[in-house]
Amino acid sequence: ENQLTTVEAIINSMTMQERRNPKILNASRRRRIAAGSGKTVQDVNRLMKQFQDIQKLLKQLQKTGGRGNINRLIGSSRN
């Protein structure tokens, strides 16, 4: 529940443009989001890293057709 609260606070501190395109999050935007959410820049960076990892995993699943390779992809994403 605490992690969910952190994620919600960070997302609520983003502008609509930043939510739609997280690639625009430079250092000053990350500092602003951290200050607005009451979290650290490291928390913001951690969330963005998790988001990128999930996006990468979903793209790999789309390429492989999803089934059958899920266990292999999950195992490789943890490295």
Biopython code that builds the backbone (N, CA, C, O; Angstrom):
import numpy as np
from Bio.PDB.StructureBuilder import StructureBuilder

atoms = [
    (1, "GLU", "N", (0.828, -1.199, 0.000)),
    (1, "GLU", "CA", (0.000, 0.000, 0.000)),
    (1, "GLU", "C", (0.868, 1.257, 0.000)),
    (1, "GLU", "O", (0.543, 2.234, -0.675)),
    (2, "ASN", "N", (1.961, 1.238, 0.746)),
    (2, "ASN", "CA", (2.860, 2.387, 0.805)),
    (2, "ASN", "C", (3.485, 2.667, -0.557)),
    (2, "ASN", "O", (3.618, 3.824, -0.956)),
    (3, "GLN", "N", (3.869, 1.608, -1.270)),
    (3, "GLN", "CA", (4.440, 1.778, -2.614)),
    (3, "GLN", "C", (3.422, 2.383, -3.567)),
    (3, "GLN", "O", (3.754, 3.238, -4.388)),
    (4, "LEU", "N", (2.182, 1.933, -3.450)),
    (4, "LEU", "CA", (1.123, 2.453, -4.308)),
    (4, "LEU", "C", (0.899, 3.937, -4.037)),
    (4, "LEU", "O", (0.677, 4.711, -4.968)),
    (5, "THR", "N", (0.954, 4.333, -2.779)),
    (5, "THR", "CA", (0.808, 5.740, -2.411)),
    (5, "THR", "C", (1.940, 6.570, -3.009)),
    (5, "THR", "O", (1.715, 7.681, -3.489)),
    (6, "THR", "N", (3.152, 6.031, -2.978)),
    (6, "THR", "CA", (4.311, 6.719, -3.554)),
    (6, "THR", "C", (4.132, 6.898, -5.058)),
    (6, "THR", "O", (4.345, 7.989, -5.587)),
    (7, "VAL", "N", (3.743, 5.832, -5.740)),
    (7, "VAL", "CA", (3.532, 5.891, -7.193)),
    (7, "VAL", "C", (2.451, 6.913, -7.523)),
    (7, "VAL", "O", (2.609, 7.720, -8.439)),
    (8, "GLU", "N", (1.363, 6.876, -6.780)),
    (8, "GLU", "CA", (0.256, 7.801, -7.023)),
    (8, "GLU", "C", (0.699, 9.254, -6.822)),
    (8, "GLU", "O", (0.353, 10.123, -7.622)),
    (9, "ALA", "N", (1.453, 9.517, -5.766)),
    (9, "ALA", "CA", (1.926, 10.877, -5.494)),
    (9, "ALA", "C", (2.826, 11.376, -6.618)),
    (9, "ALA", "O", (2.712, 12.524, -7.046)),
    (10, "ILE", "N", (3.711, 10.522, -7.091)),
    (10, "ILE", "CA", (4.631, 10.914, -8.170)),
    (10, "ILE", "C", (3.856, 11.190, -9.457)),
    (10, "ILE", "O", (4.084, 12.206, -10.113)),
    (11, "ILE", "N", (2.955, 10.303, -9.816)),
    (11, "ILE", "CA", (2.179, 10.483, -11.050)),
    (11, "ILE", "C", (1.308, 11.730, -10.968)),
    (11, "ILE", "O", (1.186, 12.465, -11.947)),
    (12, "ASN", "N", (0.704, 11.973, -9.809)),
    (12, "ASN", "CA", (-0.139, 13.163, -9.646)),
    (12, "ASN", "C", (0.664, 14.457, -9.720)),
    (12, "ASN", "O", (0.099, 15.519, -9.981)),
    (13, "SER", "N", (1.965, 14.381, -9.496)),
    (13, "SER", "CA", (2.820, 15.571, -9.569)),
    (13, "SER", "C", (3.331, 15.838, -10.979)),
    (13, "SER", "O", (3.993, 16.848, -11.219)),
    (14, "MET", "N", (3.029, 14.945, -11.906)),
    (14, "MET", "CA", (3.436, 15.121, -13.301)),
    (14, "MET", "C", (2.373, 15.908, -14.053)),
    (14, "MET", "O", (1.188, 15.856, -13.722)),
    (15, "THR", "N", (2.818, 16.638, -15.073)),
    (15, "THR", "CA", (1.864, 17.281, -15.968)),
    (15, "THR", "C", (1.292, 16.213, -16.906)),
    (15, "THR", "O", (1.837, 15.115, -17.013)),
    (16, "MET", "N", (0.215, 16.541, -17.568)),
    (16, "MET", "CA", (-0.384, 15.609, -18.523)),
    (16, "MET", "C", (0.615, 15.265, -19.627)),
    (16, "MET", "O", (0.681, 14.121, -20.077)),
    (17, "GLN", "N", (1.383, 16.247, -20.056)),
    (17, "GLN", "CA", (2.390, 16.023, -21.103)),
    (17, "GLN", "C", (3.451, 15.032, -20.624)),
    (17, "GLN", "O", (3.877, 14.165, -21.386)),
    (18, "GLU", "N", (3.876, 15.156, -19.376)),
    (18, "GLU", "CA", (4.886, 14.253, -18.823)),
    (18, "GLU", "C", (4.339, 12.840, -18.662)),
    (18, "GLU", "O", (5.068, 11.864, -18.835)),
    (19, "ARG", "N", (3.061, 12.733, -18.333)),
    (19, "ARG", "CA", (2.439, 11.404, -18.216)),
    (19, "ARG", "C", (2.358, 10.724, -19.572)),
    (19, "ARG", "O", (2.573, 9.518, -19.687)),
    (20, "ARG", "N", (2.051, 11.499, -20.586)),
    (20, "ARG", "CA", (1.914, 10.929, -21.933)),
    (20, "ARG", "C", (3.255, 10.594, -22.566)),
    (20, "ARG", "O", (3.356, 9.666, -23.367)),
    (21, "ASN", "N", (4.288, 11.356, -22.202)),
    (21, "ASN", "CA", (5.603, 11.162, -22.815)),
    (21, "ASN", "C", (6.695, 11.268, -21.747)),
    (21, "ASN", "O", (7.335, 12.312, -21.624)),
    (22, "PRO", "N", (6.913, 10.205, -20.977)),
    (22, "PRO", "CA", (7.901, 10.253, -19.894)),
    (22, "PRO", "C", (9.333, 10.476, -20.370)),
    (22, "PRO", "O", (10.211, 10.764, -19.556)),
    (23, "LYS", "N", (9.584, 10.351, -21.665)),
    (23, "LYS", "CA", (10.936, 10.567, -22.190)),
    (23, "LYS", "C", (11.380, 12.021, -22.029)),
    (23, "LYS", "O", (12.576, 12.306, -22.098)),
    (24, "ILE", "N", (10.450, 12.934, -21.820)),
    (24, "ILE", "CA", (10.806, 14.349, -21.682)),
    (24, "ILE", "C", (11.252, 14.699, -20.263)),
    (24, "ILE", "O", (11.585, 15.852, -19.988)),
    (25, "LEU", "N", (11.262, 13.723, -19.366)),
    (25, "LEU", "CA", (11.609, 13.991, -17.970)),
    (25, "LEU", "C", (13.114, 14.183, -17.807)),
    (25, "LEU", "O", (13.860, 13.220, -17.627)),
    (26, "ASN", "N", (13.543, 15.431, -17.874)),
    (26, "ASN", "CA", (14.947, 15.737, -17.633)),
    (26, "ASN", "C", (15.161, 15.940, -16.125)),
    (26, "ASN", "O", (14.231, 15.772, -15.337)),
    (27, "ALA", "N", (16.367, 16.293, -15.735)),
    (27, "ALA", "CA", (16.711, 16.391, -14.311)),
    (27, "ALA", "C", (15.866, 17.434, -13.579)),
    (27, "ALA", "O", (15.421, 17.185, -12.458)),
    (28, "SER", "N", (15.641, 18.584, -14.188)),
    (28, "SER", "CA", (14.872, 19.622, -13.497)),
    (28, "SER", "C", (13.406, 19.219, -13.338)),
    (28, "SER", "O", (12.790, 19.518, -12.315)),
    (29, "ARG", "N", (12.854, 18.554, -14.326)),
    (29, "ARG", "CA", (11.474, 18.069, -14.207)),
    (29, "ARG", "C", (11.375, 17.008, -13.118)),
    (29, "ARG", "O", (10.414, 16.997, -12.350)),
    (30, "ARG", "N", (12.357, 16.123, -13.046)),
    (30, "ARG", "CA", (12.360, 15.083, -12.009)),
    (30, "ARG", "C", (12.469, 15.702, -10.619)),
    (30, "ARG", "O", (11.832, 15.229, -9.678)),
    (31, "ARG", "N", (13.276, 16.761, -10.486)),
    (31, "ARG", "CA", (13.381, 17.456, -9.194)),
    (31, "ARG", "C", (12.048, 18.091, -8.817)),
    (31, "ARG", "O", (11.633, 18.022, -7.661)),
    (32, "ARG", "N", (11.371, 18.714, -9.794)),
    (32, "ARG", "CA", (10.079, 19.336, -9.536)),
    (32, "ARG", "C", (9.036, 18.301, -9.124)),
    (32, "ARG", "O", (8.260, 18.524, -8.194)),
    (33, "ILE", "N", (9.026, 17.172, -9.823)),
    (33, "ILE", "CA", (8.080, 16.100, -9.507)),
    (33, "ILE", "C", (8.349, 15.560, -8.108)),
    (33, "ILE", "O", (7.418, 15.322, -7.339)),
    (34, "ALA", "N", (9.622, 15.369, -7.782)),
    (34, "ALA", "CA", (9.983, 14.872, -6.452)),
    (34, "ALA", "C", (9.524, 15.848, -5.372)),
    (34, "ALA", "O", (8.938, 15.440, -4.370)),
    (35, "ALA", "N", (9.787, 17.125, -5.576)),
    (35, "ALA", "CA", (9.389, 18.131, -4.587)),
    (35, "ALA", "C", (7.867, 18.189, -4.458)),
    (35, "ALA", "O", (7.338, 18.284, -3.351)),
    (36, "GLY", "N", (7.172, 18.133, -5.580)),
    (36, "GLY", "CA", (5.712, 18.202, -5.570)),
    (36, "GLY", "C", (5.049, 16.994, -4.942)),
    (36, "GLY", "O", (3.950, 17.097, -4.399)),
    (37, "SER", "N", (5.708, 15.854, -5.012)),
    (37, "SER", "CA", (5.128, 14.619, -4.470)),
    (37, "SER", "C", (5.597, 14.337, -3.051)),
    (37, "SER", "O", (5.079, 13.437, -2.390)),
    (38, "GLY", "N", (6.580, 15.106, -2.580)),
    (38, "GLY", "CA", (7.124, 14.853, -1.250)),
    (38, "GLY", "C", (8.023, 13.628, -1.216)),
    (38, "GLY", "O", (8.263, 13.055, -0.153)),
    (39, "LYS", "N", (8.511, 13.236, -2.362)),
    (39, "LYS", "CA", (9.393, 12.070, -2.482)),
    (39, "LYS", "C", (10.769, 12.531, -2.930)),
    (39, "LYS", "O", (10.986, 13.718, -3.173)),
    (40, "THR", "N", (11.693, 11.593, -3.037)),
    (40, "THR", "CA", (13.044, 11.937, -3.473)),
    (40, "THR", "C", (13.170, 11.770, -4.986)),
    (40, "THR", "O", (12.351, 11.108, -5.623)),
    (41, "VAL", "N", (14.202, 12.378, -5.541)),
    (41, "VAL", "CA", (14.490, 12.205, -6.965)),
    (41, "VAL", "C", (14.771, 10.730, -7.239)),
    (41, "VAL", "O", (14.429, 10.219, -8.305)),
    (42, "GLN", "N", (15.393, 10.046, -6.279)),
    (42, "GLN", "CA", (15.662, 8.614, -6.442)),
    (42, "GLN", "C", (14.355, 7.830, -6.570)),
    (42, "GLN", "O", (14.285, 6.873, -7.342)),
    (43, "ASP", "N", (13.319, 8.222, -5.824)),
    (43, "ASP", "CA", (12.014, 7.564, -5.944)),
    (43, "ASP", "C", (11.442, 7.763, -7.343)),
    (43, "ASP", "O", (10.908, 6.828, -7.941)),
    (44, "VAL", "N", (11.553, 8.977, -7.859)),
    (44, "VAL", "CA", (11.064, 9.275, -9.211)),
    (44, "VAL", "C", (11.853, 8.459, -10.232)),
    (44, "VAL", "O", (11.270, 7.857, -11.134)),
    (45, "ASN", "N", (13.174, 8.440, -10.091)),
    (45, "ASN", "CA", (14.012, 7.670, -11.016)),
    (45, "ASN", "C", (13.678, 6.187, -10.962)),
    (45, "ASN", "O", (13.633, 5.522, -11.997)),
    (46, "ARG", "N", (13.444, 5.666, -9.768)),
    (46, "ARG", "CA", (13.105, 4.250, -9.599)),
    (46, "ARG", "C", (11.796, 3.925, -10.328)),
    (46, "ARG", "O", (11.699, 2.905, -11.011)),
    (47, "LEU", "N", (10.800, 4.790, -10.180)),
    (47, "LEU", "CA", (9.520, 4.570, -10.851)),
    (47, "LEU", "C", (9.686, 4.617, -12.369)),
    (47, "LEU", "O", (9.103, 3.799, -13.081)),
    (48, "MET", "N", (10.466, 5.556, -12.860)),
    (48, "MET", "CA", (10.683, 5.664, -14.304)),
    (48, "MET", "C", (11.421, 4.438, -14.838)),
    (48, "MET", "O", (11.131, 3.972, -15.939)),
    (49, "LYS", "N", (12.362, 3.920, -14.075)),
    (49, "LYS", "CA", (13.094, 2.705, -14.466)),
    (49, "LYS", "C", (12.137, 1.515, -14.530)),
    (49, "LYS", "O", (12.183, 0.726, -15.474)),
    (50, "GLN", "N", (11.273, 1.388, -13.527)),
    (50, "GLN", "CA", (10.294, 0.297, -13.526)),
    (50, "GLN", "C", (9.367, 0.412, -14.732)),
    (50, "GLN", "O", (9.045, -0.590, -15.371)),
    (51, "PHE", "N", (8.942, 1.625, -15.039)),
    (51, "PHE", "CA", (8.067, 1.856, -16.180)),
    (51, "PHE", "C", (8.756, 1.444, -17.483)),
    (51, "PHE", "O", (8.151, 0.785, -18.329)),
    (52, "GLN", "N", (10.023, 1.836, -17.638)),
    (52, "GLN", "CA", (10.777, 1.464, -18.840)),
    (52, "GLN", "C", (10.941, -0.048, -18.942)),
    (52, "GLN", "O", (10.815, -0.615, -20.028)),
    (53, "ASP", "N", (11.222, -0.701, -17.819)),
    (53, "ASP", "CA", (11.388, -2.155, -17.818)),
    (53, "ASP", "C", (10.100, -2.858, -18.235)),
    (53, "ASP", "O", (10.136, -3.829, -18.991)),
    (54, "ILE", "N", (8.972, -2.371, -17.745)),
    (54, "ILE", "CA", (7.682, -2.975, -18.098)),
    (54, "ILE", "C", (7.385, -2.748, -19.576)),
    (54, "ILE", "O", (6.902, -3.650, -20.259)),
    (55, "GLN", "N", (7.671, -1.544, -20.070)),
    (55, "GLN", "CA", (7.462, -1.276, -21.494)),
    (55, "GLN", "C", (8.292, -2.213, -22.359)),
    (55, "GLN", "O", (7.804, -2.750, -23.354)),
    (56, "LYS", "N", (9.552, -2.407, -21.974)),
    (56, "LYS", "CA", (10.445, -3.288, -22.726)),
    (56, "LYS", "C", (9.919, -4.725, -22.710)),
    (56, "LYS", "O", (9.933, -5.406, -23.736)),
    (57, "LEU", "N", (9.460, -5.176, -21.559)),
    (57, "LEU", "CA", (8.921, -6.527, -21.428)),
    (57, "LEU", "C", (7.680, -6.704, -22.299)),
    (57, "LEU", "O", (7.528, -7.729, -22.963)),
    (58, "LEU", "N", (6.800, -5.714, -22.299)),
    (58, "LEU", "CA", (5.591, -5.803, -23.117)),
    (58, "LEU", "C", (5.923, -5.831, -24.607)),
    (58, "LEU", "O", (5.277, -6.551, -25.368)),
    (59, "LYS", "N", (6.913, -5.062, -25.029)),
    (59, "LYS", "CA", (7.326, -5.091, -26.436)),
    (59, "LYS", "C", (7.864, -6.462, -26.815)),
    (59, "LYS", "O", (7.574, -6.970, -27.898)),
    (60, "GLN", "N", (8.655, -7.069, -25.916)),
    (60, "GLN", "CA", (9.189, -8.400, -26.185)),
    (60, "GLN", "C", (8.060, -9.422, -26.269)),
    (60, "GLN", "O", (8.094, -10.321, -27.109)),
    (61, "LEU", "N", (7.066, -9.284, -25.406)),
    (61, "LEU", "CA", (5.932, -10.207, -25.440)),
    (61, "LEU", "C", (5.160, -10.068, -26.747)),
    (61, "LEU", "O", (4.702, -11.065, -27.304)),
    (62, "GLN", "N", (5.013, -8.853, -27.235)),
    (62, "GLN", "CA", (4.318, -8.644, -28.502)),
    (62, "GLN", "C", (5.075, -9.298, -29.651)),
    (62, "GLN", "O", (4.466, -9.903, -30.534)),
    (63, "LYS", "N", (6.384, -9.181, -29.643)),
    (63, "LYS", "CA", (7.204, -9.760, -30.714)),
    (63, "LYS", "C", (7.133, -11.279, -30.718)),
    (63, "LYS", "O", (7.115, -11.896, -31.783)),
    (64, "THR", "N", (7.091, -11.892, -29.529)),
    (64, "THR", "CA", (7.123, -13.349, -29.438)),
    (64, "THR", "C", (5.734, -13.973, -29.445)),
    (64, "THR", "O", (5.607, -15.196, -29.398)),
    (65, "GLY", "N", (4.712, -13.163, -29.503)),
    (65, "GLY", "CA", (3.368, -13.704, -29.491)),
    (65, "GLY", "C", (2.845, -13.932, -28.087)),
    (65, "GLY", "O", (1.723, -14.409, -27.918)),
    (66, "GLY", "N", (3.623, -13.606, -27.094)),
    (66, "GLY", "CA", (3.148, -13.655, -25.715)),
    (66, "GLY", "C", (3.315, -14.976, -25.026)),
    (66, "GLY", "O", (4.069, -15.068, -24.058)),
    (67, "ARG", "N", (2.649, -15.991, -25.480)),
    (67, "ARG", "CA", (2.623, -17.273, -24.764)),
    (67, "ARG", "C", (3.879, -18.092, -25.016)),
    (67, "ARG", "O", (4.570, -17.923, -26.021)),
    (68, "GLY", "N", (4.147, -18.966, -24.089)),
    (68, "GLY", "CA", (5.266, -19.875, -24.255)),
    (68, "GLY", "C", (6.593, -19.291, -23.829)),
    (68, "GLY", "O", (7.407, -19.979, -23.213)),
    (69, "ASN", "N", (6.820, -18.044, -24.145)),
    (69, "ASN", "CA", (8.096, -17.416, -23.819)),
    (69, "ASN", "C", (8.018, -16.520, -22.587)),
    (69, "ASN", "O", (9.005, -15.878, -22.228)),
    (70, "ILE", "N", (6.869, -16.470, -21.942)),
    (70, "ILE", "CA", (6.690, -15.577, -20.795)),
    (70, "ILE", "C", (7.688, -15.892, -19.690)),
    (70, "ILE", "O", (8.326, -14.983, -19.158)),
    (71, "ASN", "N", (7.832, -17.155, -19.341)),
    (71, "ASN", "CA", (8.763, -17.514, -18.267)),
    (71, "ASN", "C", (10.196, -17.143, -18.624)),
    (71, "ASN", "O", (10.950, -16.683, -17.766)),
    (72, "ARG", "N", (10.573, -17.339, -19.866)),
    (72, "ARG", "CA", (11.927, -16.980, -20.300)),
    (72, "ARG", "C", (12.136, -15.471, -20.204)),
    (72, "ARG", "O", (13.183, -15.017, -19.744)),
    (73, "LEU", "N", (11.149, -14.698, -20.635)),
    (73, "LEU", "CA", (11.273, -13.244, -20.598)),
    (73, "LEU", "C", (11.298, -12.713, -19.172)),
    (73, "LEU", "O", (12.073, -11.811, -18.854)),
    (74, "ILE", "N", (10.457, -13.267, -18.321)),
    (74, "ILE", "CA", (10.435, -12.823, -16.926)),
    (74, "ILE", "C", (11.762, -13.149, -16.270)),
    (74, "ILE", "O", (12.302, -12.336, -15.519)),
    (75, "GLY", "N", (12.283, -14.309, -16.541)),
    (75, "GLY", "CA", (13.576, -14.690, -15.979)),
    (75, "GLY", "C", (14.692, -13.793, -16.457)),
    (75, "GLY", "O", (15.569, -13.433, -15.672)),
    (76, "SER", "N", (14.684, -13.421, -17.733)),
    (76, "SER", "CA", (15.752, -12.570, -18.265)),
    (76, "SER", "C", (15.593, -11.125, -17.832)),
    (76, "SER", "O", (16.583, -10.396, -17.773)),
    (77, "SER", "N", (14.371, -10.684, -17.526)),
    (77, "SER", "CA", (14.175, -9.297, -17.112)),
    (77, "SER", "C", (14.629, -9.060, -15.685)),
    (77, "SER", "O", (14.789, -7.908, -15.281)),
    (78, "ARG", "N", (14.837, -10.095, -14.925)),
    (78, "ARG", "CA", (15.274, -9.954, -13.537)),
    (78, "ARG", "C", (16.778, -9.854, -13.410)),
    (78, "ARG", "O", (17.289, -9.620, -12.315)),
    (79, "ASN", "N", (17.495, -10.025, -14.500)),
    (79, "ASN", "CA", (18.969, -9.958, -14.463)),
    (79, "ASN", "C", (19.462, -8.549, -14.449)),
    (79, "ASN", "O", (20.671, -8.319, -14.419)),
]
sb = StructureBuilder()
sb.init_structure("model")
sb.init_model(0)
sb.init_chain("A")
sb.init_seg("    ")
for serial, (resi, resn, name, xyz) in enumerate(atoms, 1):
    if name == "N":
        sb.init_residue(resn, " ", resi, " ")
    sb.init_atom(name, np.array(xyz, "f"), 0.0, 1.0, " ", f" {name:<3s}", serial, name[0])
structure = sb.get_structure()
